[in-house]
Amino acid sequence: MLDKNEVIDHFPGAGLQLLVRTKLNVRDAPSRAAALVGRRAPPQLLVADQLLEAETFLDNSHWYRQKDSGHFFWAGGVEQVIVAPAENQAGPLDVARRADDTIRPLSPEQLAQRYGQLHYDSQPNGAIVLQDDWERRHIVDFTHALLAPMGLQRLRVHTLALNAFQDVFDAIAAAPPAVRTCLRSCAGTFVPRHMGWDTRRPLSSHSWGVAIDLNTEWNAYGSRPQVAGMIGSVNELVPYFARYGFAWGGHFSGKQRDGMHFELALR
């Protein structure tokens, strides 16, 4: 049976540490039909030496091979013990934080002060049309090897945000596959519009080219973000974006919750 499954990645040496987040069966092959050899429960740790593409269960087709024993367990029942990249700045990030230490986004007024005042005409569909050459002066191309698997050649971002996007994508590229493979789709960065495409609301941070929407199909606006470990989850990416000053829309409250959304919040 094993020769029918694709090995996505190997974790040599100490292996990959994984935290059990729900009751989990361990089997002698990567399939729910395989013989049961053990059970694990939170908050036990498991160590894997391989990640495989095998039987799909609850929209997740990834399975891990347990280091030493060679047994298998479904990836949807564990979370990677993620160590975010080391701080790359001389001091603390200049961001506003909530009581739980999550990053607050900048207000539209702060965005305009930092990235430039926008002069625009609003359209009935919630888009805006810029009236001057602001876009030409401030928006630049961002390219990265991680864009191609998402079907993209480039993104367009504010010139003052370019280094932050470069840093976070470089960090994700150097991360374990459980982090890298979270990048499945991107719905854009620079998109001049009102929040929620609603002309009654302020301008979106996308209007300044400092935000990015990822895995939109699994993280609808106003809904609970996809849970960690499942296909479409961006939870594994949050510490990487936060390290470089990005606020996550999954931390927004109520109807404004926006799991797909990350925006640069450096003051």
ROVORO-357779 format. One record per residue (C-alpha): residue number from 1; x, z, y. Coordinates in nm, 4 decimals. Example, Ala and Ser with C-alpha at 12.3 -4.5 7.8 and 13.67 -1.06 7.14 Angstrom:
<rs>
<resi = 1&u = 1.2300&w = 0.7800&v = -0.4500>
<resi = 2&u = 1.3670&w = 0.7140&v = -0.1060>
</rs>
This chain:
<rs>
<resi = 1&u = 0.0000&w = 0.0000&v = 0.0000>
<resi = 2&u = 0.2798&w = 0.0845&v = 0.2416>
<resi = 3&u = 0.4114&w = -0.2705&v = 0.2489>
<resi = 4&u = 0.0816&w = -0.3758&v = 0.4106>
<resi = 5&u = 0.1392&w = -0.1501&v = 0.7135>
<resi = 6&u = 0.3533&w = -0.2271&v = 1.0149>
<resi = 7&u = 0.6161&w = 0.0209&v = 1.1322>
<resi = 8&u = 0.5984&w = 0.0307&v = 1.5108>
<resi = 9&u = 0.8905&w = 0.2627&v = 1.5732>
<resi = 10&u = 1.1429&w = 0.4968&v = 1.4114>
<resi = 11&u = 1.2395&w = 0.8439&v = 1.5363>
<resi = 12&u = 1.5873&w = 0.9154&v = 1.3971>
<resi = 13&u = 1.7691&w = 1.2447&v = 1.4083>
<resi = 14&u = 1.5467&w = 1.5392&v = 1.4920>
<resi = 15&u = 1.2350&w = 1.3204&v = 1.4876>
<resi = 16&u = 0.9325&w = 1.3305&v = 1.7187>
<resi = 17&u = 0.7557&w = 1.6638&v = 1.7769>
<resi = 18&u = 0.3755&w = 1.6530&v = 1.7679>
<resi = 19&u = 0.1221&w = 1.9254&v = 1.8390>
<resi = 20&u = -0.1849&w = 1.9391&v = 1.6130>
<resi = 21&u = -0.4948&w = 1.9446&v = 1.8378>
<resi = 22&u = -0.7722&w = 1.9351&v = 1.5757>
<resi = 23&u = -0.8038&w = 2.0039&v = 1.2025>
<resi = 24&u = -0.5927&w = 1.7357&v = 1.0402>
<resi = 25&u = -0.5509&w = 1.6014&v = 0.6876>
<resi = 26&u = -0.2082&w = 1.5023&v = 0.5576>
<resi = 27&u = -0.2133&w = 1.2230&v = 0.2966>
<resi = 28&u = 0.0285&w = 1.0373&v = 0.0714>
<resi = 29&u = -0.0404&w = 0.7048&v = 0.2490>
<resi = 30&u = -0.1690&w = 0.6051&v = 0.5959>
<resi = 31&u = -0.5350&w = 0.5802&v = 0.4952>
<resi = 32&u = -0.8296&w = 0.8179&v = 0.4717>
<resi = 33&u = -0.8755&w = 0.6956&v = 0.1140>
<resi = 34&u = -0.5269&w = 0.8133&v = 0.0142>
<resi = 35&u = -0.4689&w = 1.1346&v = -0.1768>
<resi = 36&u = -0.4910&w = 1.4548&v = 0.0274>
<resi = 37&u = -0.1672&w = 1.6560&v = 0.0104>
<resi = 38&u = -0.2271&w = 1.9183&v = 0.2790>
<resi = 39&u = -0.4154&w = 2.0291&v = 0.5896>
<resi = 40&u = -0.2945&w = 2.1371&v = 0.9316>
<resi = 41&u = -0.4710&w = 2.3153&v = 1.2187>
<resi = 42&u = -0.3965&w = 2.3850&v = 1.5876>
<resi = 43&u = -0.1526&w = 2.4868&v = 1.7224>
<resi = 44&u = 0.0848&w = 2.3883&v = 1.4415>
<resi = 45&u = 0.3719&w = 2.1496&v = 1.5053>
<resi = 46&u = 0.4521&w = 1.8435&v = 1.2949>
<resi = 47&u = 0.7669&w = 1.6313&v = 1.3092>
<resi = 48&u = 0.7458&w = 1.2557&v = 1.2510>
<resi = 49&u = 1.0151&w = 0.9988&v = 1.1748>
<resi = 50&u = 0.7951&w = 0.6861&v = 1.1948>
<resi = 51&u = 0.4917&w = 0.5504&v = 1.3789>
<resi = 52&u = 0.2847&w = 0.2908&v = 1.1919>
<resi = 53&u = -0.0036&w = 0.0536&v = 1.2602>
<resi = 54&u = -0.2399&w = 0.1125&v = 0.9671>
<resi = 55&u = -0.6045&w = 0.2002&v = 0.8999>
<resi = 56&u = -0.8225&w = 0.2294&v = 1.2120>
<resi = 57&u = -1.0257&w = 0.5461&v = 1.2572>
<resi = 58&u = -1.2228&w = 0.6305&v = 1.5749>
<resi = 59&u = -1.0574&w = 0.3446&v = 1.7656>
<resi = 60&u = -0.7054&w = 0.4596&v = 1.6790>
<resi = 61&u = -0.4983&w = 0.2664&v = 1.4232>
<resi = 62&u = -0.1754&w = 0.4649&v = 1.4600>
<resi = 63&u = -0.0410&w = 0.6935&v = 1.1862>
<resi = 64&u = 0.2744&w = 0.9046&v = 1.1734>
<resi = 65&u = 0.5023&w = 0.9598&v = 0.8748>
<resi = 66&u = 0.6027&w = 1.3231&v = 0.8414>
<resi = 67&u = 0.9769&w = 1.3769&v = 0.8500>
<resi = 68&u = 1.1281&w = 1.5085&v = 0.5226>
<resi = 69&u = 0.8052&w = 1.4995&v = 0.3162>
<resi = 70&u = 0.7258&w = 1.1301&v = 0.3760>
<resi = 71&u = 0.3529&w = 1.2074&v = 0.3961>
<resi = 72&u = 0.1206&w = 1.0609&v = 0.6603>
<resi = 73&u = -0.1247&w = 1.1870&v = 0.9217>
<resi = 74&u = -0.3555&w = 1.0165&v = 1.1710>
<resi = 75&u = -0.2201&w = 0.9932&v = 1.5280>
<resi = 76&u = -0.5571&w = 1.0741&v = 1.6836>
<resi = 77&u = -0.5300&w = 1.4328&v = 1.5593>
<resi = 78&u = -0.2038&w = 1.5147&v = 1.7371>
<resi = 79&u = -0.0507&w = 1.5065&v = 2.0825>
<resi = 80&u = 0.3110&w = 1.4319&v = 2.1524>
<resi = 81&u = 0.5087&w = 1.7218&v = 2.2952>
<resi = 82&u = 0.5977&w = 1.5365&v = 2.6147>
<resi = 83&u = 0.9031&w = 1.6235&v = 2.8179>
<resi = 84&u = 0.8685&w = 1.4562&v = 3.1548>
<resi = 85&u = 1.1771&w = 1.3011&v = 3.3155>
<resi = 86&u = 1.4056&w = 1.5348&v = 3.5028>
<resi = 87&u = 1.3482&w = 1.5800&v = 3.8740>
<resi = 88&u = 1.5300&w = 1.3009&v = 4.0537>
<resi = 89&u = 1.5144&w = 1.4400&v = 4.4046>
<resi = 90&u = 1.7192&w = 1.6984&v = 4.5891>
<resi = 91&u = 1.4214&w = 1.9293&v = 4.6440>
<resi = 92&u = 1.0506&w = 1.9715&v = 4.5714>
<resi = 93&u = 0.8213&w = 1.6736&v = 4.6219>
<resi = 94&u = 0.6520&w = 1.6670&v = 4.9620>
<resi = 95&u = 0.2963&w = 1.6594&v = 4.8304>
<resi = 96&u = -0.0146&w = 1.8739&v = 4.8739>
<resi = 97&u = -0.1172&w = 2.0620&v = 4.5590>
<resi = 98&u = -0.4324&w = 2.2271&v = 4.4307>
<resi = 99&u = -0.4397&w = 2.5823&v = 4.2950>
<resi = 100&u = -0.3728&w = 2.4456&v = 3.9429>
<resi = 101&u = -0.0585&w = 2.2662&v = 4.0724>
<resi = 102&u = -0.2078&w = 1.9158&v = 4.0388>
<resi = 103&u = -0.1309&w = 1.6752&v = 4.3226>
<resi = 104&u = -0.3879&w = 1.6055&v = 4.5934>
<resi = 105&u = -0.4151&w = 1.2470&v = 4.7213>
<resi = 106&u = -0.3573&w = 1.1605&v = 5.0839>
<resi = 107&u = -0.6638&w = 1.1195&v = 5.3053>
<resi = 108&u = -0.7394&w = 0.7738&v = 5.4512>
<resi = 109&u = -0.6124&w = 0.9053&v = 5.7846>
<resi = 110&u = -0.2835&w = 1.0165&v = 5.6273>
<resi = 111&u = -0.2511&w = 0.6829&v = 5.4467>
<resi = 112&u = -0.2953&w = 0.4952&v = 5.7747>
<resi = 113&u = -0.0393&w = 0.7178&v = 5.9475>
<resi = 114&u = 0.2209&w = 0.6715&v = 5.6716>
<resi = 115&u = 0.1625&w = 0.3101&v = 5.5686>
<resi = 116&u = 0.0098&w = 0.1486&v = 5.8753>
<resi = 117&u = -0.3258&w = 0.1226&v = 6.0476>
<resi = 118&u = -0.5518&w = -0.1457&v = 5.8991>
<resi = 119&u = -0.7675&w = -0.3696&v = 6.1153>
<resi = 120&u = -1.0319&w = -0.5315&v = 5.9009>
<resi = 121&u = -1.3787&w = -0.6748&v = 5.8542>
<resi = 122&u = -1.5944&w = -0.5237&v = 5.5790>
<resi = 123&u = -1.7694&w = -0.7557&v = 5.3350>
<resi = 124&u = -2.1126&w = -0.6895&v = 5.1761>
<resi = 125&u = -1.9500&w = -0.6432&v = 4.8319>
<resi = 126&u = -1.7250&w = -0.3620&v = 4.9573>
<resi = 127&u = -1.4108&w = -0.5704&v = 4.9987>
<resi = 128&u = -1.2336&w = -0.5917&v = 5.3330>
<resi = 129&u = -1.0616&w = -0.8835&v = 5.5048>
<resi = 130&u = -0.7536&w = -0.7895&v = 5.7053>
<resi = 131&u = -0.7584&w = -0.9290&v = 6.0584>
<resi = 132&u = -0.3855&w = -0.9631&v = 6.1227>
<resi = 133&u = -0.0518&w = -1.0178&v = 5.9425>
<resi = 134&u = -0.0289&w = -0.6592&v = 5.8082>
<resi = 135&u = -0.0234&w = -0.7853&v = 5.4486>
<resi = 136&u = 0.2663&w = -1.0222&v = 5.5149>
<resi = 137&u = 0.4670&w = -0.7466&v = 5.6824>
<resi = 138&u = 0.4069&w = -0.4667&v = 5.4320>
<resi = 139&u = 0.3113&w = -0.5940&v = 5.0855>
<resi = 140&u = 0.5851&w = -0.7023&v = 4.8411>
<resi = 141&u = 0.6094&w = -0.8081&v = 4.4762>
<resi = 142&u = 0.6863&w = -0.5534&v = 4.2062>
<resi = 143&u = 0.8162&w = -0.6877&v = 3.8745>
<resi = 144&u = 0.9032&w = -0.4962&v = 3.5580>
<resi = 145&u = 0.9495&w = -0.5656&v = 3.1863>
<resi = 146&u = 0.6537&w = -0.3376&v = 3.1057>
<resi = 147&u = 0.4123&w = -0.5683&v = 3.2878>
<resi = 148&u = 0.4433&w = -0.8620&v = 3.0455>
<resi = 149&u = 0.2787&w = -0.6825&v = 2.7483>
<resi = 150&u = -0.0198&w = -0.6233&v = 2.9791>
<resi = 151&u = -0.0364&w = -0.9946&v = 3.0600>
<resi = 152&u = 0.1085&w = -0.9594&v = 3.4093>
<resi = 153&u = 0.4049&w = -1.1183&v = 3.5820>
<resi = 154&u = 0.3995&w = -0.9033&v = 3.8935>
<resi = 155&u = 0.2082&w = -0.6461&v = 4.0951>
<resi = 156&u = 0.1810&w = -0.6252&v = 4.4717>
<resi = 157&u = 0.2629&w = -0.2929&v = 4.6378>
<resi = 158&u = 0.3535&w = -0.1500&v = 4.9786>
<resi = 159&u = 0.7203&w = -0.1856&v = 5.0576>
<resi = 160&u = 0.7451&w = 0.1925&v = 5.1132>
<resi = 161&u = 0.5957&w = 0.2532&v = 4.7661>
<resi = 162&u = 0.8163&w = 0.0041&v = 4.5823>
<resi = 163&u = 1.0864&w = 0.2549&v = 4.4830>
<resi = 164&u = 0.8298&w = 0.5018&v = 4.3486>
<resi = 165&u = 0.6689&w = 0.2340&v = 4.1294>
<resi = 166&u = 1.0137&w = 0.1255&v = 4.0091>
<resi = 167&u = 1.1110&w = 0.4836&v = 3.9239>
<resi = 168&u = 0.7966&w = 0.5680&v = 3.7286>
<resi = 169&u = 0.7956&w = 0.2428&v = 3.5308>
<resi = 170&u = 1.1663&w = 0.2878&v = 3.4510>
<resi = 171&u = 1.0935&w = 0.6418&v = 3.3275>
<resi = 172&u = 0.8064&w = 0.5191&v = 3.1089>
<resi = 173&u = 1.0257&w = 0.2412&v = 2.9693>
<resi = 174&u = 1.2808&w = 0.5045&v = 2.8632>
<resi = 175&u = 1.0139&w = 0.7326&v = 2.7139>
<resi = 176&u = 0.9170&w = 0.7581&v = 2.3446>
<resi = 177&u = 0.6774&w = 0.4914&v = 2.2117>
<resi = 178&u = 0.3784&w = 0.7277&v = 2.2218>
<resi = 179&u = 0.4153&w = 0.7131&v = 2.6015>
<resi = 180&u = 0.5157&w = 0.3471&v = 2.6409>
<resi = 181&u = 0.2301&w = 0.2197&v = 2.4259>
<resi = 182&u = -0.0226&w = 0.3907&v = 2.6542>
<resi = 183&u = 0.0232&w = 0.1019&v = 2.8998>
<resi = 184&u = -0.2446&w = -0.1343&v = 2.7684>
<resi = 185&u = -0.4024&w = -0.2979&v = 3.0747>
<resi = 186&u = -0.3814&w = -0.2973&v = 3.4530>
<resi = 187&u = -0.6629&w = -0.3802&v = 3.6957>
<resi = 188&u = -0.4431&w = -0.4104&v = 4.0032>
<resi = 189&u = -0.2581&w = -0.2361&v = 4.2825>
<resi = 190&u = -0.3068&w = -0.3956&v = 4.6274>
<resi = 191&u = -0.6817&w = -0.4624&v = 4.6523>
<resi = 192&u = -0.8170&w = -0.4273&v = 5.0107>
<resi = 193&u = -1.1569&w = -0.2575&v = 4.9739>
<resi = 194&u = -1.3688&w = 0.0489&v = 5.0320>
<resi = 195&u = -1.3734&w = 0.3333&v = 4.7786>
<resi = 196&u = -1.6011&w = 0.2401&v = 4.4909>
<resi = 197&u = -1.6627&w = -0.0978&v = 4.6581>
<resi = 198&u = -1.9115&w = 0.0869&v = 4.8820>
<resi = 199&u = -1.9040&w = -0.0025&v = 5.2544>
<resi = 200&u = -2.0460&w = 0.3421&v = 5.3391>
<resi = 201&u = -1.7284&w = 0.5076&v = 5.2101>
<resi = 202&u = -1.3727&w = 0.5176&v = 5.3533>
<resi = 203&u = -1.1015&w = 0.2720&v = 5.2560>
<resi = 204&u = -0.9479&w = 0.2989&v = 4.9099>
<resi = 205&u = -0.5779&w = 0.3748&v = 4.8732>
<resi = 206&u = -0.5580&w = 0.0349&v = 4.6997>
<resi = 207&u = -0.5998&w = -0.1163&v = 5.0478>
<resi = 208&u = -0.2470&w = 0.0030&v = 5.1310>
<resi = 209&u = -0.0936&w = -0.1044&v = 4.7986>
<resi = 210&u = -0.0007&w = 0.2491&v = 4.6887>
<resi = 211&u = -0.2381&w = 0.2863&v = 4.3899>
<resi = 212&u = -0.2655&w = 0.1417&v = 4.0399>
<resi = 213&u = -0.5523&w = 0.1299&v = 3.7897>
<resi = 214&u = -0.4527&w = 0.1464&v = 3.4208>
<resi = 215&u = -0.6545&w = 0.1162&v = 3.0983>
<resi = 216&u = -0.9758&w = 0.0602&v = 3.2922>
<resi = 217&u = -1.1719&w = -0.0290&v = 2.9788>
<resi = 218&u = -1.1353&w = 0.3253&v = 2.8418>
<resi = 219&u = -1.1451&w = 0.5220&v = 3.1687>
<resi = 220&u = -1.4561&w = 0.4224&v = 3.3610>
<resi = 221&u = -1.5051&w = 0.5458&v = 3.7174>
<resi = 222&u = -1.7110&w = 0.8655&v = 3.7257>
<resi = 223&u = -1.6670&w = 0.9285&v = 3.3525>
<resi = 224&u = -1.4532&w = 1.1591&v = 3.1419>
<resi = 225&u = -1.1084&w = 1.0015&v = 3.0899>
<resi = 226&u = -1.0168&w = 0.8948&v = 2.7384>
<resi = 227&u = -0.8827&w = 1.1913&v = 2.5415>
<resi = 228&u = -0.5123&w = 1.2210&v = 2.4662>
<resi = 229&u = -0.3970&w = 1.0528&v = 2.1495>
<resi = 230&u = -0.6726&w = 0.7915&v = 2.1481>
<resi = 231&u = -0.6317&w = 0.4233&v = 2.2312>
<resi = 232&u = -0.6672&w = 0.3820&v = 2.6076>
<resi = 233&u = -0.5588&w = 0.7346&v = 2.6982>
<resi = 234&u = -0.3436&w = 0.7727&v = 3.0091>
<resi = 235&u = -0.2990&w = 1.1491&v = 2.9674>
<resi = 236&u = 0.0481&w = 1.0916&v = 2.8249>
<resi = 237&u = 0.1443&w = 0.9063&v = 3.1441>
<resi = 238&u = 0.0280&w = 1.1759&v = 3.3881>
<resi = 239&u = 0.3505&w = 1.3866&v = 3.3907>
<resi = 240&u = 0.5573&w = 1.0730&v = 3.4509>
<resi = 241&u = 0.3507&w = 0.9630&v = 3.7493>
<resi = 242&u = 0.3304&w = 1.3193&v = 3.8840>
<resi = 243&u = 0.7095&w = 1.3515&v = 3.8701>
<resi = 244&u = 0.7361&w = 1.0738&v = 4.1285>
<resi = 245&u = 0.4557&w = 1.1930&v = 4.3560>
<resi = 246&u = 0.1471&w = 1.0170&v = 4.2200>
<resi = 247&u = -0.1907&w = 1.1921&v = 4.2129>
<resi = 248&u = -0.4130&w = 1.1215&v = 3.9117>
<resi = 249&u = -0.7792&w = 1.0307&v = 3.9521>
<resi = 250&u = -0.8567&w = 1.2217&v = 3.6330>
<resi = 251&u = -0.8079&w = 1.5365&v = 3.8416>
<resi = 252&u = -1.0735&w = 1.4273&v = 4.0921>
<resi = 253&u = -1.4022&w = 1.6170&v = 4.0663>
<resi = 254&u = -1.7577&w = 1.5210&v = 3.9769>
<resi = 255&u = -1.8714&w = 1.1625&v = 4.0261>
<resi = 256&u = -1.5370&w = 1.0759&v = 4.1894>
<resi = 257&u = -1.3445&w = 1.1311&v = 3.8645>
<resi = 258&u = -1.1309&w = 0.8225&v = 3.8061>
<resi = 259&u = -0.9163&w = 0.8407&v = 3.4935>
<resi = 260&u = -0.7716&w = 0.4905&v = 3.5369>
<resi = 261&u = -0.6369&w = 0.5665&v = 3.8841>
<resi = 262&u = -0.2928&w = 0.6820&v = 4.0048>
<resi = 263&u = -0.1988&w = 0.6839&v = 4.3751>
<resi = 264&u = 0.1184&w = 0.7733&v = 4.5608>
<resi = 265&u = 0.0654&w = 1.0972&v = 4.7539>
<resi = 266&u = 0.4049&w = 1.1634&v = 4.9142>
<resi = 267&u = 0.3599&w = 1.2841&v = 5.2711>
</rs>
